[in-house]
Amino acid sequence: MAMKEIARDVVGRAANLALRMPISWVNILAGPPIAVDGRTLDGRTQWFLRLLARSGQPAMHRMTVREARAEYDAVLPLLGGRPAPVGEIVDRTIAGPAGRMRIRLYRPAGTVARLLPAILYFHGGGWVIGSLEGYELVCRYLCARSGCAVVAVDYRLAPEHKFPAAVDDAVAAFRWLAAEATTIGIDPARIVVAGDSAGATLATVISRLLREERRPPCLQWLVYPATDLSASTPSYVSCGEGFLLTRADMEWVRGHYLNKPDEADDPRASPLKALDLEGLPPALIYTAGFDPLRDEGQAYAARLSAAGVKTIHREFDSLIHGFAGMRGVLQAAARAMDDMVAGLRHELAQLGR
Protein backbone atom coordinates (compact mmCIF):
# COMPACT_ATOMS: atom_id res chain seq x y z
CA MET A 1 0.00 0.00 0.00
CA ALA A 2 1.35 3.45 -0.95
CA MET A 3 2.16 5.93 1.81
CA LYS A 4 -0.67 8.23 0.72
CA GLU A 5 -3.17 5.38 0.92
CA ILE A 6 -1.88 4.51 4.38
CA ALA A 7 -2.34 8.11 5.46
CA ARG A 8 -5.90 8.15 4.12
CA ASP A 9 -6.65 4.90 5.94
CA VAL A 10 -5.33 6.41 9.16
CA VAL A 11 -7.50 9.49 8.64
CA GLY A 12 -10.56 7.28 8.19
CA ARG A 13 -9.82 5.24 11.29
CA ALA A 14 -9.05 8.41 13.25
CA ALA A 15 -12.37 9.87 12.21
CA ASN A 16 -14.27 6.79 13.31
CA LEU A 17 -12.45 6.74 16.61
CA ALA A 18 -13.28 10.40 17.20
CA LEU A 19 -16.96 9.67 16.66
CA ARG A 20 -17.42 6.36 18.47
CA MET A 21 -15.13 6.65 21.46
CA PRO A 22 -16.89 7.64 24.72
CA ILE A 23 -16.44 11.33 25.38
CA SER A 24 -14.86 10.61 28.77
CA TRP A 25 -12.09 8.69 26.98
CA VAL A 26 -11.79 11.38 24.33
CA ASN A 27 -11.29 14.06 26.96
CA ILE A 28 -8.47 12.06 28.53
CA LEU A 29 -6.70 11.18 25.28
CA ALA A 30 -7.12 14.58 23.67
CA GLY A 31 -5.27 16.30 26.50
CA PRO A 32 -6.11 19.54 28.28
CA PRO A 33 -8.88 21.56 26.61
CA ILE A 34 -7.67 24.06 24.03
CA ALA A 35 -9.05 27.57 24.44
CA VAL A 36 -8.48 30.47 22.05
CA ASP A 37 -10.09 33.91 22.13
CA GLY A 38 -12.49 32.83 24.87
CA ARG A 39 -13.63 29.76 22.92
CA THR A 40 -13.03 26.11 23.81
CA LEU A 41 -12.39 23.57 21.07
CA ASP A 42 -14.86 20.69 20.79
CA GLY A 43 -13.31 17.65 22.50
CA ARG A 44 -13.87 15.20 19.65
CA THR A 45 -12.53 17.74 17.17
CA GLN A 46 -9.43 18.20 19.31
CA TRP A 47 -8.89 14.44 19.42
CA PHE A 48 -9.44 14.15 15.68
CA LEU A 49 -6.91 16.91 14.98
CA ARG A 50 -4.41 15.19 17.22
CA LEU A 51 -4.83 11.87 15.41
CA LEU A 52 -4.69 13.63 12.06
CA ALA A 53 -1.38 15.26 12.99
CA ARG A 54 0.04 11.82 13.78
CA SER A 55 -1.21 10.28 10.55
CA GLY A 56 1.46 11.79 8.35
CA GLN A 57 -1.13 13.55 6.20
CA PRO A 58 0.73 16.53 4.67
CA ALA A 59 -0.62 20.05 4.91
CA MET A 60 -2.32 21.37 1.80
CA HIS A 61 0.27 24.06 1.19
CA ARG A 62 3.01 21.42 1.06
CA MET A 63 1.33 19.54 -1.81
CA THR A 64 1.18 20.10 -5.52
CA VAL A 65 -2.20 21.16 -6.88
CA ARG A 66 -2.72 17.71 -8.33
CA GLU A 67 -1.89 16.02 -5.02
CA ALA A 68 -4.11 18.40 -3.03
CA ARG A 69 -7.08 17.75 -5.30
CA ALA A 70 -6.69 14.01 -5.08
CA GLU A 71 -6.30 14.06 -1.29
CA TYR A 72 -9.28 16.36 -0.76
CA ASP A 73 -11.61 14.23 -2.87
CA ALA A 74 -10.33 11.03 -1.25
CA VAL A 75 -10.64 12.22 2.36
CA LEU A 76 -14.03 13.99 2.21
CA PRO A 77 -16.01 10.73 1.72
CA LEU A 78 -14.31 9.34 4.84
CA LEU A 79 -15.72 12.18 6.93
CA GLY A 80 -19.17 12.79 5.47
CA GLY A 81 -21.15 9.91 6.94
CA ARG A 82 -23.66 7.68 5.22
CA PRO A 83 -25.18 8.90 1.94
CA ALA A 84 -28.52 10.57 2.61
CA PRO A 85 -31.34 9.16 0.48
CA VAL A 86 -32.51 11.38 -2.37
CA GLY A 87 -35.04 10.81 -5.10
CA GLU A 88 -32.93 11.50 -8.16
CA ILE A 89 -29.44 12.59 -9.20
CA VAL A 90 -28.91 13.90 -12.72
CA ASP A 91 -25.63 14.98 -14.33
CA ARG A 92 -25.73 17.37 -17.24
CA THR A 93 -23.76 20.18 -18.86
CA ILE A 94 -24.78 23.77 -19.46
CA ALA A 95 -23.28 26.62 -21.45
CA GLY A 96 -20.56 28.47 -19.56
CA PRO A 97 -18.33 31.44 -20.38
CA ALA A 98 -15.54 29.13 -21.60
CA GLY A 99 -17.52 26.19 -22.95
CA ARG A 100 -19.69 23.48 -21.42
CA MET A 101 -19.86 23.37 -17.62
CA ARG A 102 -20.92 20.39 -15.51
CA ILE A 103 -23.71 20.57 -12.96
CA ARG A 104 -25.28 17.89 -10.81
CA LEU A 105 -28.96 18.10 -9.91
CA TYR A 106 -30.31 16.41 -6.77
CA ARG A 107 -34.03 16.06 -6.13
CA PRO A 108 -35.48 15.07 -2.75
CA ALA A 109 -37.45 11.84 -2.48
CA GLY A 110 -41.21 11.88 -2.16
CA THR A 111 -41.79 15.51 -3.11
CA VAL A 112 -45.25 16.46 -4.35
CA ALA A 113 -44.70 20.17 -5.07
CA ARG A 114 -44.72 21.00 -8.76
CA LEU A 115 -41.97 23.60 -8.40
CA LEU A 116 -39.34 23.09 -5.71
CA PRO A 117 -37.11 25.68 -4.08
CA ALA A 118 -33.51 25.14 -5.11
CA ILE A 119 -30.06 25.53 -3.58
CA LEU A 120 -27.45 26.55 -6.14
CA TYR A 121 -24.37 25.17 -4.38
CA PHE A 122 -20.73 26.12 -4.89
CA HIS A 123 -18.22 23.81 -3.23
CA GLY A 124 -15.30 24.87 -1.08
CA GLY A 125 -11.61 24.33 -1.70
CA GLY A 126 -10.03 27.74 -2.08
CA TRP A 127 -10.97 28.02 -5.78
CA VAL A 128 -8.22 25.43 -6.40
CA ILE A 129 -9.52 22.07 -5.18
CA GLY A 130 -12.90 20.41 -4.64
CA SER A 131 -15.29 18.76 -7.08
CA LEU A 132 -18.82 17.50 -7.63
CA GLU A 133 -17.65 14.03 -6.62
CA GLY A 134 -15.95 15.20 -3.43
CA TYR A 135 -19.07 17.09 -2.34
CA GLU A 136 -21.53 14.32 -3.12
CA LEU A 137 -22.33 13.58 0.54
CA VAL A 138 -22.76 17.25 1.47
CA CYS A 139 -25.15 17.86 -1.43
CA ARG A 140 -27.15 14.70 -0.78
CA TYR A 141 -27.56 15.72 2.85
CA LEU A 142 -28.68 19.25 1.96
CA CYS A 143 -31.20 17.90 -0.53
CA ALA A 144 -32.62 15.26 1.81
CA ARG A 145 -32.89 17.49 4.87
CA SER A 146 -33.93 20.79 3.29
CA GLY A 147 -36.60 19.53 0.92
CA CYS A 148 -34.97 21.60 -1.80
CA ALA A 149 -33.51 20.57 -5.10
CA VAL A 150 -29.74 21.08 -5.07
CA VAL A 151 -27.82 22.17 -8.13
CA ALA A 152 -24.08 21.70 -7.60
CA VAL A 153 -21.76 23.58 -9.96
CA ASP A 154 -18.42 22.35 -11.30
CA TYR A 155 -16.93 25.81 -11.76
CA ARG A 156 -13.45 26.28 -13.21
CA LEU A 157 -10.53 26.00 -10.81
CA ALA A 158 -7.21 27.81 -10.50
CA PRO A 159 -4.37 27.87 -11.33
CA GLU A 160 -5.49 26.68 -14.77
CA HIS A 161 -8.32 29.23 -14.66
CA LYS A 162 -7.47 32.16 -12.46
CA PHE A 163 -9.67 34.92 -11.04
CA PRO A 164 -12.33 35.83 -12.08
CA ALA A 165 -13.09 32.59 -13.97
CA ALA A 166 -14.89 30.99 -11.01
CA VAL A 167 -17.01 34.13 -10.51
CA ASP A 168 -17.95 34.22 -14.20
CA ASP A 169 -18.99 30.56 -14.05
CA ALA A 170 -21.06 31.18 -10.93
CA VAL A 171 -22.91 34.06 -12.60
CA ALA A 172 -23.55 31.92 -15.68
CA ALA A 173 -24.83 29.03 -13.56
CA PHE A 174 -27.32 31.23 -11.73
CA ARG A 175 -28.59 32.83 -14.92
CA TRP A 176 -29.03 29.43 -16.52
CA LEU A 177 -30.93 28.11 -13.52
CA ALA A 178 -33.16 31.18 -13.30
CA ALA A 179 -33.99 30.90 -17.00
CA GLU A 180 -34.56 27.14 -17.08
CA ALA A 181 -36.00 26.66 -13.59
CA THR A 182 -39.59 25.83 -14.47
CA THR A 183 -38.55 23.33 -17.14
CA ILE A 184 -36.68 21.29 -14.53
CA GLY A 185 -39.26 21.60 -11.75
CA ILE A 186 -37.71 24.50 -9.84
CA ASP A 187 -39.37 27.70 -8.64
CA PRO A 188 -37.39 30.62 -10.13
CA ALA A 189 -38.50 32.88 -7.27
CA ARG A 190 -36.94 30.57 -4.67
CA ILE A 191 -33.34 30.02 -5.72
CA VAL A 192 -30.90 30.10 -2.80
CA VAL A 193 -27.23 30.74 -3.58
CA ALA A 194 -25.07 28.79 -1.17
CA GLY A 195 -21.65 27.38 -0.50
CA ASP A 196 -18.93 26.79 2.01
CA SER A 197 -15.58 28.60 2.23
CA ALA A 198 -14.57 29.68 -1.30
CA GLY A 199 -17.97 28.52 -2.51
CA ALA A 200 -19.66 30.80 0.02
CA THR A 201 -17.55 33.65 -1.33
CA LEU A 202 -18.82 32.94 -4.84
CA ALA A 203 -22.40 32.81 -3.56
CA THR A 204 -22.26 36.21 -1.90
CA VAL A 205 -20.34 37.80 -4.77
CA ILE A 206 -22.97 36.80 -7.31
CA SER A 207 -25.70 37.94 -4.93
CA ARG A 208 -24.25 41.42 -5.31
CA LEU A 209 -23.55 41.18 -9.03
CA LEU A 210 -27.05 39.90 -9.79
CA ARG A 211 -29.13 42.02 -7.45
CA GLU A 212 -30.61 43.97 -10.41
CA GLU A 213 -31.75 40.81 -12.24
CA ARG A 214 -35.46 40.34 -12.84
CA ARG A 215 -35.31 37.33 -10.51
CA PRO A 216 -32.28 37.69 -8.22
CA PRO A 217 -31.35 35.07 -5.62
CA CYS A 218 -33.92 34.89 -2.85
CA LEU A 219 -31.44 34.08 -0.10
CA GLN A 220 -27.72 33.62 0.46
CA TRP A 221 -26.60 30.75 2.71
CA LEU A 222 -22.92 31.20 3.56
CA VAL A 223 -20.81 28.76 5.56
CA TYR A 224 -17.48 30.22 6.79
CA PRO A 225 -17.02 32.47 3.75
CA ALA A 226 -13.70 34.03 2.78
CA THR A 227 -14.56 37.72 2.50
CA ASP A 228 -11.16 39.43 2.75
CA LEU A 229 -8.14 37.92 1.00
CA SER A 230 -5.81 40.42 2.66
CA ALA A 231 -5.71 37.93 5.56
CA SER A 232 -5.28 40.70 8.11
CA THR A 233 -7.85 39.89 10.80
CA PRO A 234 -6.89 38.83 14.35
CA SER A 235 -8.23 35.29 13.83
CA TYR A 236 -5.50 34.72 11.25
CA VAL A 237 -3.08 35.10 14.15
CA SER A 238 -4.93 33.23 16.88
CA CYS A 239 -6.31 30.44 14.66
CA GLY A 240 -3.80 30.43 11.82
CA GLU A 241 -2.04 27.24 12.83
CA GLY A 242 -3.14 23.91 14.28
CA PHE A 243 -6.85 23.89 13.36
CA LEU A 244 -6.79 22.18 9.94
CA LEU A 245 -6.98 25.27 7.70
CA THR A 246 -3.87 27.37 8.25
CA ARG A 247 -2.67 30.79 7.24
CA ALA A 248 -0.09 29.09 5.01
CA ASP A 249 -2.89 27.15 3.28
CA MET A 250 -4.77 30.38 2.58
CA GLU A 251 -1.62 31.97 1.18
CA TRP A 252 -1.19 28.90 -1.06
CA VAL A 253 -4.71 29.09 -2.50
CA ARG A 254 -4.56 32.87 -2.86
CA GLY A 255 -1.32 32.57 -4.82
CA HIS A 256 -2.91 30.08 -7.20
CA TYR A 257 -6.22 31.92 -7.54
CA LEU A 258 -5.19 35.53 -8.10
CA ASN A 259 -3.27 36.80 -11.11
CA LYS A 260 -1.53 39.40 -8.96
CA PRO A 261 -1.66 40.26 -5.24
CA ASP A 262 -3.57 43.53 -5.61
CA GLU A 263 -6.59 41.62 -6.95
CA ALA A 264 -7.29 40.86 -3.28
CA ASP A 265 -8.82 44.37 -3.19
CA ASP A 266 -11.34 43.50 -5.91
CA PRO A 267 -14.77 42.97 -4.27
CA ARG A 268 -15.31 39.97 -6.56
CA ALA A 269 -12.42 38.31 -4.68
CA SER A 270 -12.93 39.99 -1.30
CA PRO A 271 -16.63 40.87 -0.89
CA LEU A 272 -15.87 42.77 2.31
CA LYS A 273 -14.19 45.37 0.07
CA ALA A 274 -17.45 46.18 -1.75
CA LEU A 275 -18.51 49.79 -1.23
CA ASP A 276 -22.24 49.15 -1.61
CA LEU A 277 -23.99 46.13 -0.12
CA GLU A 278 -27.53 47.50 -0.18
CA GLY A 279 -30.31 45.57 -1.81
CA LEU A 280 -28.80 42.12 -1.39
CA PRO A 281 -30.96 39.10 -0.56
CA PRO A 282 -31.27 38.05 3.10
CA ALA A 283 -28.20 36.25 4.39
CA LEU A 284 -27.60 33.34 6.74
CA ILE A 285 -23.93 33.41 7.68
CA TYR A 286 -22.23 30.70 9.74
CA THR A 287 -18.69 30.84 11.07
CA ALA A 288 -16.46 28.56 13.12
CA GLY A 289 -14.72 29.64 16.31
CA PHE A 290 -11.38 28.02 15.47
CA ASP A 291 -11.03 29.27 11.91
CA PRO A 292 -8.68 31.86 10.38
CA LEU A 293 -11.70 33.12 8.41
CA ARG A 294 -13.84 33.64 11.53
CA ASP A 295 -13.42 37.39 11.94
CA GLU A 296 -13.94 38.30 8.28
CA GLY A 297 -17.16 36.28 8.21
CA GLN A 298 -18.37 38.13 11.28
CA ALA A 299 -17.31 41.47 9.78
CA TYR A 300 -19.19 40.72 6.57
CA ALA A 301 -22.34 39.90 8.51
CA ALA A 302 -22.01 43.25 10.30
CA ARG A 303 -21.54 45.09 6.98
CA LEU A 304 -24.64 43.47 5.50
CA SER A 305 -26.71 44.38 8.56
CA ALA A 306 -25.46 47.96 8.42
CA ALA A 307 -26.52 48.10 4.76
CA GLY A 308 -30.06 47.13 5.72
CA VAL A 309 -29.83 43.51 4.57
CA LYS A 310 -31.63 41.02 6.79
CA THR A 311 -28.72 39.03 8.19
CA ILE A 312 -28.54 36.20 10.68
CA HIS A 313 -25.05 35.30 11.85
CA ARG A 314 -24.24 32.36 14.05
CA GLU A 315 -20.83 31.23 15.19
CA PHE A 316 -20.27 27.59 16.08
CA ASP A 317 -17.63 28.56 18.55
CA SER A 318 -16.18 25.10 19.26
CA LEU A 319 -15.69 24.00 15.64
CA ILE A 320 -13.05 24.33 12.91
CA HIS A 321 -13.09 25.33 9.27
CA GLY A 322 -14.42 22.53 7.09
CA PHE A 323 -16.94 21.16 9.58
CA ALA A 324 -19.65 21.03 6.89
CA GLY A 325 -17.91 17.99 5.43
CA MET A 326 -17.39 16.27 8.81
CA ARG A 327 -20.97 15.46 9.69
CA GLY A 328 -20.26 11.73 9.72
CA VAL A 329 -17.43 11.83 12.23
CA LEU A 330 -17.95 14.79 14.57
CA GLN A 331 -21.21 15.00 16.47
CA ALA A 332 -20.86 18.75 16.97
CA ALA A 333 -20.52 19.15 13.20
CA ALA A 334 -23.63 17.04 12.62
CA ARG A 335 -25.60 19.20 15.06
CA ALA A 336 -24.32 22.35 13.38
CA MET A 337 -25.40 21.09 9.96
CA ASP A 338 -28.85 20.23 11.30
CA ASP A 339 -29.16 23.71 12.82
CA MET A 340 -28.06 25.41 9.60
CA VAL A 341 -30.53 23.49 7.48
CA ALA A 342 -33.29 24.26 9.99
CA GLY A 343 -32.42 27.95 9.60
CA LEU A 344 -32.61 27.64 5.83
CA ARG A 345 -36.00 25.94 5.95
CA HIS A 346 -37.30 28.63 8.31
CA GLU A 347 -36.19 31.48 6.07
CA LEU A 348 -37.64 29.85 2.97
CA ALA A 349 -40.93 29.43 4.81
CA GLN A 350 -40.90 33.13 5.68
CA LEU A 351 -40.43 34.04 2.02
CA GLY A 352 -43.58 32.13 1.17
CA ARG A 353 -45.75 34.25 3.47
BELJO-V87066 format. One line per field, one symbol per residue. phi: phi as a letter, one per 20 degrees, with the letter a starting at -180 (. if undefined). burial: # if it has 16 or more other ideal C-beta (glycine too) atoms within 10 Angstrom, else .. A space follows every 50 residues. Layout:
BEGIN
phi->???
burial->???
END
This chain:
BEGIN
phi->.fgfffffffgffffffgeefgfffgffffnggecblmddfgffffffff fffefnfffgfedfgffffffgfeegffdenffffceaccebdcfcfcpf cfccdddffmedffcefcdeddfepmmccnafffegffffffffeemefc dedeffdeefcegdgffgfffffffffffdgffdmcefecdeebrclgff fgfffffffdfefgcfgeaddddkfedbffldegffefcebncmedgfff fffffffefbgfffefffdcgfeffcdfmefgcdcccdfdbgegffffff gfffffenefcddcdefdddgnffedgfccffffffffffffffffffff fee
burial->......##.###.##.###.#....##..#...#.#..#.########## ##..#.#..#..#.#..##.###########..#.#.......#.#.... #.######.......#################.################# ########..##################..#..#####.########### ##########....###############.#.#.##.###..#####.## .###.###....##.#######.#..#..###################.# #.###...#.#.#.####################.##..##..#..##.. ...
END
